[in-house]
Amino acid sequence: MISQSSSGRALLCLTSLSSLWSTVAAANHTVNDGDIQTWWHSTGEINTKTPVAPGNVRQSHLYSVQVASSEDGPFYDSFVYETIPRNGQGNIIVPGDPSSATSNNDGITIEPDVNITMAWTQFLYSDDAWIKVSRTDGSLSNTSNVVIRPTNLNYAFSQSNGYVIVRVPYNSFGTRFSIEFQDDLYNYMDSCSSAVCGYVQDENPEGFSYVSDYTESNPLMGTEPRNALLIFAGPYLQPRYIPDASASSTWKVQPGFVSSLQDTIATTIYFSPGVYYFGATNHAILSPSVNWVYFAPGSYVKGAIEFTGNASLLQATGHGVLSGEQYVYQANPSQGYSNSQSNGECLRMWKGQSTSDFNQTFTVIGPTANSPPFNSMDFEGDLDTLSIQAWDYKQVGGFFGQTDGMENYPNSHVHDVFYHSNDDTIKTYYSNVLVERVVVWKATTAPTIQFGWCSRNLTNVTVDSVDIIHSRYNSNNSHPSLVGANQIYGVDESDTATANLSNTISNITFSNLRSEGISGDLFRIVPLANIDNLRIENVSIDSFSVATNGIHESQIPVFTNGSGNPVSITGFVVSNYYVNGTPITPDNMGTDNMGGLNIPEDFTQSGNVTIVAPPPTSTPTPDPDPSSTGEPAGPTTSSAAARRIDTGVEGQSLGLLPILVSLLLGGFALGMGMGMGVGMG
C-alpha cells in the first residue's frame, strides 16, 4: 500500500505535466427523466499527450454527443470519454518514473506517434433514442462520410448543419456500436509482405518505425478510425441490481484518493457519481465481507477490483467506469506495481477467490473497463465451482499486448458485450458455456475465440453472433484467427507430439461470425486433444491481406501423443463460409484460392473434416439486431447450448424448453439454480 506522502508527490508531478497539454471541460446540460439518462464530469480534461490529473477524467478532444428521446429533441449532453495508448505515460517500467522508459515490447508501436485515440460515451434509455454527434474541430459531415459498425445494425442516420443524427432503436440488453468518419481513417501499413513484420508509419520522423514513403513492400493490414467514437446505449438496471445507498450494509466511498477498502464490515461498496483514484501503486483489495461493488452512472474509478470473500454471489453492477489508466503495462503488485511479467501475479481489473465448498457466481452488468494493464479478469482457487454471468459489459482502451477478454468459467453465460482487445478475446477454456452477441474491435495478437494453450476436456460450448468490426494483424504469429487453439503454453508449435489422447473436445459450435474489413484467417487449431463434433458455421469475412504473409491461411495440422498415436478428429464441419461474398466450397477452399483452408488430405478424404458449401440460393445473412424487430432481446435458442438464463431484465425468462434441449444434448451440471447464478426469475 502506498503512503499518502509518496502518492502525493507522484500525483503532483503528473498534475504539473498534464497541465501543459490540457484544457478543462465546459459546462453541460444533462437529463434523467426515465426515458434517457446522461451524465457529465466537471473535471473533464482534454489532453491527448500525457496522464490527466488524478481527479480528472480524460475527455474527447474531438467529439461532442447529445441524446434525445425524440427526433425533434430537446437534446442533452452526454460526456464523451477518451483513452489513449499507454495513457500518456510512455513505455515505462516503474510507475510515475519517466526515466524508466524502455523499448521492451508492450504491444503498442506506432499508435502514439500517429495520434490514435478511442472515445466513447454511455447513456441509459428505455425507448428509442436519437444521438447527435459533432466534431469540435469544426469538421462537417454528410451521410456519405459516415459508417456505423457493425454494419449489419443498419441504423438510420441523417445529417443536419454539420451534425450526424442517429436513431438508436431500443434494445433491452443495450447496444454497442462505432460511428466512423471516412475522412478520419488511418491505414496500418506493414514493414514487409512476408510472415513476420511490424507496422511502419510515414507521419512522424522522430517516431517509431518511420519511413519517408510507402512502397509495394508495405502492404495494407487494416484501416481504422484515427479517432474512434463508440456509442454504448444501456438499459436502466432493475432495482435488484442497484443497492440501497443508505443501508447500514453499504459503504459509500468518498470521491478522491482512496487508500484502502480492506477495513470495512460492509457487504456493498458504492461508488456515487464522481472521480476516485487508488494511485499507480495500489488497487481496491476488498474486505472479505464485501460481495457487491456498485458503479453509479457518472462514477469513474481509477483502480482494479479484487474480491477476497467467498460469498456464493459476487456482483459488479452499474454503468460507471473502472479504469486501469494509472498502471504501467503488466503491473505486478508483488514488485511494487512495476512492469514485471507474471501470469500469476500481474494485476487484473477483476480478481477473486473461488472455493470448492459450494458453487459461486460472479455477475457483471453495466460497467465499462478502460485500459486494462494485463488480462482483464482471472479468479484463483477451484474454478470448476465458479460461473460468470455478464451482459452490457464494455472493454475499451485495450491497446497493451496482453489485454484479454473476460474468463468464461463452467456454466457461464456472457452476452451483449463489447471488447477492444489485443489478445485472446473470447476465452472458452471451460465446459457448458454460452457466449453470444459480442462486438469485437481486435488489434494485433491472438485469435478472437481461443480454446487452446493446453490439452483440455471440453464440451458443450457455443459462441454465437460475433461481429468483428476491426482487426489488424501485422504478423503471421500467435494464430491471427477468428477461431484459434494455440499450442501448449511455452512450447514451440513445431513440436507436434504434445497431444493428450485422454482428453476430448466435443459438441462445440462457433456460429454467425462476421469479420469486417481486412481479417485474420478463419481458424488455426492445434489439436492437443481428440475432437468430436466441432462446427464452424455461418461465417462472413470481408477480405484478407496479401497472401504472401500467410495470415489468410487456416490450419489444423496432424498432432500425436508422445508415442506417435494421432489425435482423432471426427465431425469437424465448416459450413456456410463466405469470403468477400463468395461461398467457399471444396473447389475454392485451398490456400491458393478464396477460402485459405490448409487441411490435411487425410482429414478431408476420410470425411472427418467436411467443408459444406452454402445452398445455391443462400447468401450470408447475419442474425438481425433484436431491437430492429421491436422484439425484446434475449439469449438465442438456436443452438445445442440453448438454456434458461436469468437475464436481469423483467419478463425475459426463456422458459423450460431450452433446459430440456440442453440436458438432452449435454446440458449443465445441476446446482446453484442450474449453475446459472442469480436466480430462476
C-alpha positions in Angstrom: 0.0 0.0 0.0 1.3 3.4 -0.9 1.8 6.2 1.7 -0.1 9.4 1.4 3.2 11.4 1.0 4.8 9.3 -1.8 1.5 9.1 -3.6 1.0 12.9 -3.3 4.5 13.6 -4.8 3.7 11.3 -7.7 0.3 12.9 -8.3 1.7 16.4 -8.1 4.3 15.5 -10.8 1.6 14.1 -13.1 -0.7 17.1 -12.4 2.0 19.6 -13.4 2.9 17.6 -16.5 -0.7 17.3 -17.7 -1.4 21.0 -17.3 1.0 21.7 -20.2 -1.3 19.9 -22.6 -4.9 20.1 -21.3 -8.0 22.2 -21.1 -10.9 21.9 -18.7 -14.4 20.6 -19.5 -17.1 23.1 -20.5 -20.5 23.4 -18.8 -23.2 20.9 -19.6 -26.9 20.1 -19.7 -27.8 16.6 -18.8 -31.1 14.7 -18.1 -32.5 11.8 -16.1 -36.3 11.6 -16.8 -36.9 7.9 -17.1 -36.6 7.9 -20.9 -32.9 8.7 -21.0 -30.2 9.4 -18.6 -26.9 11.2 -19.4 -24.2 12.5 -17.1 -21.2 14.8 -17.1 -17.8 15.2 -15.4 -17.0 18.8 -14.3 -13.3 17.7 -14.1 -13.1 16.6 -17.7 -9.6 17.2 -19.1 -8.9 17.5 -22.8 -5.4 16.1 -23.2 -4.1 13.7 -25.8 -0.4 13.6 -24.8 0.1 13.0 -21.0 -1.6 11.5 -18.0 -4.6 13.6 -16.8 -4.7 14.9 -13.3 -5.7 12.2 -10.8 -9.1 13.8 -10.0 -9.8 14.5 -13.7 -11.3 12.4 -16.5 -9.9 12.3 -20.0 -12.4 14.0 -22.2 -12.6 13.6 -26.0 -10.6 16.3 -27.8 -12.8 15.9 -30.9 -16.3 14.6 -30.3 -19.4 16.1 -28.7 -22.5 13.9 -28.3 -26.0 14.8 -27.3 -29.0 12.5 -26.7 -32.8 12.9 -27.0 -35.9 10.8 -26.6 -37.4 12.1 -29.9 -36.0 13.2 -33.2 -37.0 16.8 -32.5 -35.3 17.0 -29.1 -34.6 18.5 -26.8 -31.0 17.1 -26.9 -29.0 16.7 -23.7 -25.2 16.4 -23.3 -23.6 13.0 -22.8 -20.0 13.1 -21.6 -17.5 11.7 -24.2 -14.6 9.9 -22.6 -11.3 9.3 -24.2 -8.5 6.8 -23.9 -5.1 6.8 -25.5 -2.3 4.3 -25.9 -0.2 4.0 -22.8 -2.4 6.6 -21.2 0.2 9.3 -21.9 2.8 7.7 -19.6 5.2 6.4 -22.3 6.6 2.9 -22.3 7.8 2.9 -18.7 8.6 0.2 -16.2 8.3 1.9 -12.9 5.0 3.8 -12.0 5.3 7.5 -12.4 9.0 7.4 -13.4 9.7 8.6 -17.0 13.3 7.7 -16.5 12.3 4.0 -16.5 11.3 4.2 -20.2 12.1 1.1 -22.1 12.0 -0.3 -25.6 10.5 -3.6 -24.3 7.5 -4.8 -26.3 4.2 -3.8 -24.7 2.1 -4.4 -27.8 2.0 -0.8 -28.7 4.2 0.5 -31.6 3.2 3.4 -33.9 -0.1 4.3 -32.3 1.1 7.2 -30.1 3.2 8.6 -33.0 0.2 8.8 -35.3 -2.2 10.1 -32.6 -4.6 7.2 -32.3 -7.4 7.8 -29.7 -10.5 6.0 -28.7 -13.5 7.9 -27.4 -16.8 6.6 -26.0 -20.0 7.8 -24.5 -22.5 5.9 -22.4 -26.2 6.7 -21.7 -29.2 4.9 -20.5 -32.5 4.6 -22.3 -35.9 3.0 -22.0 -37.2 3.6 -25.5 -35.8 4.6 -28.9 -33.2 7.4 -28.7 -31.6 9.9 -31.1 -28.0 10.9 -30.7 -26.4 14.0 -32.3 -22.7 13.9 -33.0 -20.5 16.8 -33.9 -16.7 17.3 -34.2 -15.3 20.1 -32.1 -12.7 21.0 -34.7 -15.4 22.3 -37.0 -15.3 19.4 -39.4 -18.6 18.9 -41.2 -20.0 15.6 -42.4 -22.6 14.4 -44.7 -24.2 10.9 -44.6 -21.7 9.6 -47.3 -18.9 10.3 -44.9 -20.3 8.1 -42.1 -20.2 4.4 -41.5 -21.8 2.7 -38.4 -20.3 -0.6 -37.4 -21.3 -3.4 -37.1 -22.7 -2.5 -40.5 -25.5 -5.1 -40.1 -27.2 -2.9 -37.5 -28.5 -0.8 -40.4 -29.2 2.1 -38.1 -30.8 5.1 -39.8 -28.9 8.3 -39.7 -29.0 11.7 -41.2 -27.1 15.0 -41.4 -28.1 18.4 -40.3 -26.0 21.6 -40.1 -22.8 19.5 -39.7 -24.2 17.2 -37.1 -24.8 13.5 -37.6 -28.0 12.3 -36.1 -28.5 8.6 -35.4 -31.7 6.8 -34.4 -30.9 4.2 -31.8 -33.7 1.6 -31.5 -34.3 0.4 -28.0 -32.8 -3.0 -27.1 -33.5 -4.4 -23.7 -29.8 -5.5 -23.5 -28.5 -2.3 -24.8 -26.4 -1.7 -28.0 -22.8 -1.0 -28.7 -21.5 0.4 -31.9 -18.9 2.6 -33.6 -19.6 5.8 -35.6 -16.8 6.3 -38.1 -16.0 9.3 -40.2 -14.4 8.3 -43.5 -12.2 11.5 -43.6 -10.6 10.4 -40.4 -9.3 6.9 -41.2 -5.8 5.6 -40.6 -4.2 2.9 -42.8 -2.0 0.5 -40.9 0.9 -0.5 -43.2 3.3 -3.4 -42.6 7.1 -3.3 -42.9 7.2 -6.2 -45.3 4.9 -8.6 -47.1 6.3 -11.8 -45.5 5.3 -13.8 -42.5 6.9 -11.8 -39.6 6.6 -8.0 -39.9 5.6 -4.9 -37.9 3.9 -1.6 -38.6 5.6 1.4 -40.2 4.4 5.0 -40.4 5.2 7.9 -42.6 4.0 10.8 -40.4 6.4 11.3 -37.5 10.1 11.3 -38.5 11.0 11.1 -34.8 8.6 8.3 -34.1 8.6 4.6 -34.1 9.3 2.8 -37.4 9.2 5.9 -39.6 9.6 5.5 -43.4 9.6 8.5 -45.7 7.4 6.8 -48.3 5.4 3.6 -48.5 6.3 1.1 -51.3 4.9 -2.1 -52.7 6.7 -3.9 -49.9 4.4 -2.2 -47.3 1.0 -3.9 -47.6 -2.1 -2.6 -46.0 -3.0 -4.6 -42.9 -6.1 -2.7 -41.6 -8.0 0.5 -41.7 -9.4 2.1 -38.5 -10.6 5.5 -37.4 -7.7 7.6 -36.2 -10.1 8.9 -33.5 -12.6 6.2 -32.7 -16.0 7.0 -31.3 -18.0 4.3 -29.6 -21.6 4.6 -28.5 -22.9 2.5 -25.6 -26.6 2.7 -25.0 -27.6 0.7 -22.0 -31.0 -0.2 -20.5 -31.9 1.0 -17.0 -31.0 -1.6 -14.4 -33.6 -3.4 -12.5 -33.8 -2.3 -8.9 -32.4 -5.5 -7.6 -29.1 -4.6 -9.3 -28.9 -1.2 -7.6 -28.1 -1.4 -3.9 -29.6 0.8 -1.2 -27.1 3.6 -0.7 -28.5 4.4 2.7 -28.4 0.8 4.1 -26.1 0.1 7.0 -24.5 -2.7 5.0 -23.4 -0.2 2.3 -20.2 1.8 2.3 -20.4 4.9 0.2 -16.8 5.7 -0.8 -15.9 9.4 -0.8 -14.6 10.8 -4.2 -10.9 11.5 -4.4 -7.9 9.5 -3.3 -8.8 6.0 -1.9 -6.1 4.4 0.2 -7.9 1.1 1.2 -11.2 -0.7 1.2 -10.0 -3.6 3.3 -11.2 -2.5 6.7 -14.9 -2.2 6.2 -17.5 -4.7 7.6 -20.0 -3.6 4.9 -21.1 -6.1 2.2 -21.5 -3.4 -0.5 -19.2 -0.8 -1.9 -21.0 2.1 -3.5 -19.2 4.5 -5.9 -21.5 7.5 -6.4 -21.0 9.9 -9.3 -17.5 11.4 -9.1 -13.9 10.5 -9.6 -12.0 8.1 -7.4 -8.3 7.0 -7.7 -6.2 4.5 -5.9 -2.9 5.6 -7.5 -0.4 3.7 -9.6 0.9 1.5 -6.7 -2.4 0.4 -5.1 -5.7 -1.2 -6.0 -9.0 -2.0 -4.5 -8.4 -5.1 -2.3 -11.8 -5.6 -0.8 -12.7 -6.7 2.7 -13.8 -10.3 2.9 -17.2 -9.0 3.9 -17.7 -7.3 0.5 -19.7 -9.2 -2.1 -21.0 -6.3 -4.3 -19.4 -3.3 -5.9 -21.7 -0.8 -7.5 -20.6 1.9 -10.0 -23.3 4.5 -10.3 -23.7 6.3 -13.7 -21.2 9.1 -13.6 -18.7 7.3 -11.3 -15.1 6.9 -12.6 -12.8 4.7 -10.6 -9.1 4.6 -11.4 -8.1 1.2 -10.0 -8.7 -2.5 -10.1 -11.1 -4.7 -8.1 -10.0 -7.7 -6.0 -12.7 -9.7 -4.1 -11.3 -11.6 -1.1 -14.5 -13.1 0.3 -16.2 -16.4 -0.7 -19.9 -15.4 -0.9 -22.0 -17.5 -3.2 -22.8 -14.4 -5.3 -20.3 -11.7 -6.2 -21.6 -8.7 -8.1 -20.2 -5.7 -10.1 -23.1 -3.7 -11.4 -23.9 -0.2 -12.6 -22.9 2.0 -15.5 -19.8 3.6 -14.2 -16.2 3.2 -15.4 -13.3 1.1 -13.9 -10.1 2.4 -15.4 -6.6 0.9 -15.3 -5.1 4.1 -16.7 -2.8 4.8 -13.8 -1.0 1.5 -14.1 2.0 0.5 -16.2 1.8 -2.4 -18.5 1.9 -5.8 -16.7 1.8 -4.0 -13.3 2.8 -6.6 -10.7 1.7 -5.8 -7.1 4.4 -8.1 -5.7 7.0 -5.9 -7.4 5.6 -2.5 -6.3 3.3 -2.5 -9.3 6.3 -2.2 -11.7 6.2 -3.9 -15.1 7.3 -7.5 -14.2 5.5 -10.1 -16.3 3.9 -12.9 -14.4 0.8 -14.8 -15.5 0.1 -15.5 -11.8 0.9 -12.2 -10.2 0.2 -9.3 -12.7 -2.8 -7.1 -11.9 -6.2 -7.9 -13.2 -9.1 -5.4 -13.5 -11.3 -8.1 -11.8 -9.9 -10.7 -9.5 -11.3 -13.0 -6.8 -11.1 -16.3 -5.0 -13.3 -19.3 -5.7 -13.9 -22.1 -3.2 -14.5 -25.8 -3.7 -17.1 -25.8 -0.9 -20.1 -24.6 -3.0 -21.0 -23.0 -6.3 -20.3 -19.3 -6.9 -21.4 -16.8 -9.4 -19.7 -13.5 -10.5 -22.4 -11.3 -12.0 -21.2 -8.3 -14.1 -23.8 -5.9 -15.5 -23.2 -2.5 -16.9 -19.6 -1.4 -16.2 -17.1 -0.2 -18.7 -13.5 -1.3 -18.1 -10.9 1.1 -19.6 -7.2 0.4 -20.3 -6.5 -2.9 -18.6 -2.8 -3.3 -17.9 -2.9 -7.1 -18.3 -5.5 -9.9 -18.6 -8.9 -8.3 -17.8 -10.2 -10.9 -15.3 -8.9 -14.0 -13.5 -10.0 -15.8 -10.4 -8.0 -18.2 -8.3 -9.0 -21.4 -6.5 -11.4 -24.1 -7.6 -12.6 -22.6 -10.9 -14.9 -25.6 -11.6 -17.3 -24.1 -9.0 -17.4 -20.6 -10.4 -19.6 -19.2 -13.3 -19.7 -15.8 -14.9 -23.0 -14.1 -15.8 -22.3 -10.9 -17.7 -24.0 -8.6 -20.0 -23.9 -4.9 -21.1 -20.2 -5.1 -20.2 -17.7 -3.0 -22.2 -13.9 -3.0 -22.5 -12.1 -0.1 -24.2 -8.5 1.1 -24.4 -7.2 -2.5 -24.8 -4.0 -1.2 -26.5 -1.5 -3.1 -24.4 -0.4 -6.5 -25.7 -1.7 -8.9 -23.1 -5.2 -7.5 -22.7 -7.6 -10.4 -22.9 -11.4 -10.5 -22.6 -13.1 -12.0 -19.5 -12.8 -15.6 -18.5 -15.8 -17.8 -19.1 -15.8 -20.4 -16.3 -18.0 -23.5 -16.3 -21.8 -22.8 -16.8 -21.1 -19.2 -17.8 -23.4 -17.0 -19.9 -21.8 -13.9 -21.3 -23.8 -11.9 -23.8 -24.3 -8.4 -25.4 -20.8 -7.1 -24.6 -18.1 -5.1 -26.4 -14.4 -5.9 -26.3 -11.5 -3.8 -27.5 -8.7 -6.4 -27.1 -5.1 -7.1 -28.1 -5.0 -10.7 -27.1 -7.3 -13.7 -26.6 -10.7 -12.1 -26.6 -13.5 -14.7 -26.1 -11.9 -17.4 -23.9 -13.6 -20.8 -24.0 -11.5 -22.9 -21.7 -14.4 -24.5 -19.8 -17.4 -26.6 -20.5 -21.1 -25.6 -20.6 -20.5 -22.1 -21.8 -22.7 -19.8 -23.9 -21.3 -16.6 -25.3 -23.4 -14.6 -27.7 -23.9 -11.2 -29.4 -20.4 -9.8 -28.9 -18.9 -6.9 -30.8 -15.1 -7.1 -31.1 -12.5 -4.5 -32.0 -9.4 -6.7 -32.5 -5.8 -5.5 -32.5 -2.7 -7.5 -33.4 -2.4 -10.6 -31.2 -4.0 -14.0 -30.9 -7.4 -15.2 -32.1 -10.8 -13.7 -31.3 -12.1 -17.0 -30.0 -9.5 -19.0 -28.1 -9.8 -22.6 -26.6 -6.1 -23.7 -26.6 -2.9 -23.2 -24.6 -3.2 -26.8 -23.1 -4.9 -30.1 -23.7 -8.5 -29.9 -22.4 -11.6 -32.0 -21.8 -14.1 -29.5 -23.1 -17.8 -30.0 -24.1 -21.0 -28.1 -24.7 -19.6 -24.7 -25.8 -21.4 -22.3 -28.1 -20.2 -18.9 -29.3 -22.8 -17.2 -31.5 -23.2 -13.9 -33.2 -19.8 -12.3 -33.1 -19.2 -9.1 -35.1 -15.5 -8.2 -35.5 -15.7 -4.6 -36.7 -11.9 -4.2 -37.0 -8.8 -6.3 -36.9 -5.2 -5.5 -37.9 -2.9 -8.5 -37.6 0.5 -7.5 -38.7 2.3 -10.8 -38.4 1.6 -14.4 -39.0 2.3 -15.4 -35.4 0.1 -16.4 -32.4 -2.8 -17.6 -34.5 -4.2 -14.5 -36.2 -7.6 -16.1 -36.5 -11.3 -15.8 -35.9 -11.2 -19.2 -34.1 -8.0 -20.5 -32.6 -6.5 -23.1 -30.3 -2.8 -22.3 -29.5 -0.1 -24.9 -28.8 0.8 -25.7 -25.2 1.9 -22.5 -23.4 5.7 -22.2 -23.6 6.1 -25.0 -26.2 7.0 -24.4 -29.8 4.2 -25.2 -32.2 6.6 -27.2 -34.3 6.5 -29.9 -31.6 3.6 -31.9 -32.9 3.9 -34.8 -30.4 2.3 -32.9 -27.4 -1.3 -34.1 -27.6 -3.1 -35.9 -24.8 -5.3 -38.5 -26.2 -7.2 -39.0 -22.9 -8.9 -35.6 -23.5 -11.7 -34.8 -25.9 -13.1 -31.6 -27.2 -16.8 -32.3 -28.1 -20.0 -30.5 -29.1 -18.5 -27.2 -29.8 -20.3 -24.6 -32.1 -18.9 -21.3 -33.3 -21.6 -19.7 -35.4 -22.7 -16.4 -37.1 -19.2 -14.9 -37.2 -18.7 -11.7 -39.2 -15.4 -10.0 -39.8 -15.5 -6.6 -41.4 -12.6 -5.2 -43.4 -9.2 -7.0 -43.6 -9.4 -10.1 -41.5 -7.4 -12.8 -39.9 -7.9 -16.4 -41.1 -10.9 -18.5 -40.2 -9.1 -20.9 -37.9 -5.8 -22.1 -36.5 -6.4 -25.1 -34.4 -3.6 -27.1 -32.8 -5.4 -30.4 -31.8 -4.0 -31.1 -28.4 -6.9 -33.4 -27.7 -9.3 -35.6 -29.7 -12.0 -33.6 -31.5 -15.6 -34.8 -31.9 -18.4 -32.6 -33.3 -16.9 -29.2 -33.7 -18.9 -26.9 -36.1 -17.9 -23.5 -37.5 -20.9 -22.2 -39.4 -22.4 -19.1 -41.0 -19.2 -17.1 -41.4 -18.6 -14.0 -43.4 -15.1 -12.5 -43.9 -14.8 -9.3 -46.0 -11.2 -9.8 -47.2 -7.7 -10.9 -46.4 -4.4 -9.0 -46.6 -1.7 -10.0 -49.1 -1.3 -13.8 -49.4 2.5 -13.7 -49.2 2.3 -13.1 -45.4 0.3 -16.3 -44.8 -2.1 -14.6 -42.4 -5.1 -15.8 -44.5 -4.2 -19.5 -44.1 -6.4 -21.6 -41.8 -4.7 -24.7 -40.4 -5.4 -27.8 -38.5 -2.2 -29.9 -38.5 -1.8 -33.5 -37.6 -0.7 -33.9 -33.9 0.2 -37.0 -32.0 0.9 -38.0 -28.4 4.4 -38.8 -27.3 4.1 -42.4 -28.6 3.2 -41.2 -32.1 -0.5 -42.0 -31.9 -2.5 -39.4 -33.8 -5.3 -37.3 -32.5 -8.8 -38.5 -33.6 -10.8 -35.8 -35.4 -14.5 -36.6 -36.3 -17.4 -34.3 -37.1 -15.3 -31.2 -37.8 -17.6 -29.2 -40.1 -17.2 -25.8 -41.7 -20.5 -24.7 -43.3 -21.9 -21.6 -45.0 -18.5 -19.9 -45.1 -18.1 -16.8 -47.3 -15.1 -14.6 -48.3 -15.9 -11.3 -49.9 -19.4 -12.5 -50.6 -18.2 -15.7 -52.4 -19.3 -19.0 -51.0 -16.5 -21.3 -50.1 -16.8 -24.8 -51.5 -14.4 -27.8 -51.8 -13.4 -26.3 -55.2 -12.1 -22.9 -53.9 -11.3 -23.7 -50.3 -7.5 -24.0 -50.7 -4.7 -21.7 -49.6 -4.1 -20.6 -53.2 -7.8 -19.8 -53.5 -10.5 -17.8 -51.8 -11.0 -20.0 -48.7 -7.4 -20.2 -47.5 -8.0 -23.5 -45.8 -5.0 -25.7 -45.3 -6.4 -29.1 -44.2 -4.5 -32.4 -44.5 -6.0 -34.5 -47.2 -6.4 -37.5 -44.8 -8.9 -35.4 -42.9 -11.0 -34.3 -45.8 -10.8 -37.6 -47.8 -12.0 -39.5 -44.7 -14.8 -37.2 -44.2 -13.6 -36.4 -40.7 -13.3 -32.7 -41.7 -16.1 -31.5 -44.0 -16.5 -28.3 -45.9 -20.2 -27.8 -46.6 -21.0 -25.3 -49.4 -23.9 -23.0 -48.9 -27.1 -23.9 -50.8 -27.2 -22.3 -54.3 -29.7 -19.7 -53.3 -28.0 -18.9 -49.9 -26.4 -15.6 -49.2 -24.6 -14.6 -45.9 -27.4 -13.1 -43.9 -26.4 -12.4 -40.3 -28.8 -12.6 -37.4 -30.9 -9.4 -37.2 -30.4 -7.0 -34.4 -33.2 -7.9 -31.9 -34.0 -4.2 -31.5 -34.8 -3.8 -35.2 -37.7 -6.1 -35.0 -39.2 -4.4 -32.0 -38.9 -7.6 -30.0 -37.0 -7.8 -26.7 -33.6 -9.2 -27.0 -32.9 -12.5 -25.2 -30.4 -15.4 -25.3 -30.7 -17.3 -28.6 -32.2 -20.8 -28.5 -31.0 -21.9 -32.0 -28.0 -24.0 -30.8 -27.4 -27.0 -28.7 -26.3 -24.8 -25.8 -29.7 -23.1 -25.6 -30.8 -22.9 -21.9 -32.8 -20.9 -19.5 -30.9 -17.9 -18.2 -31.9 -15.3 -15.7 -31.4 -12.2 -17.9 -31.7 -9.4 -15.4 -34.5 -7.8 -17.4 -38.1 -8.2 -16.3 -40.1 -10.6 -18.5 -37.0 -12.0 -20.3 -37.1 -15.6 -19.0 -36.6 -18.2 -21.8 -38.9 -20.9 -20.3 -38.3 -24.5 -19.7 -38.0 -26.0 -23.2 -34.3 -24.8 -23.7 -33.4 -26.6 -20.4 -34.8 -29.9 -21.8 -33.0 -29.4 -25.1 -29.8 -28.6 -23.2 -30.0 -31.6 -20.9 -30.7 -33.9 -23.9 -27.6 -32.6 -25.7 -25.2 -32.4 -22.9 -26.6 -29.8 -20.6 -25.4 -28.3 -17.4 -24.5 -29.7 -14.1 -27.4 -29.0 -11.7 -27.0 -26.9 -8.7 -26.9 -23.3 -7.7 -30.0 -22.5 -9.7 -28.9 -24.7 -12.6 -25.5 -23.3 -12.2 -26.8 -20.0 -13.6 -26.2 -17.9 -10.6 -28.6 -15.1 -9.9 -31.8 -17.0 -9.7 -34.6 -18.5 -11.7 -36.6 -15.3 -12.3 
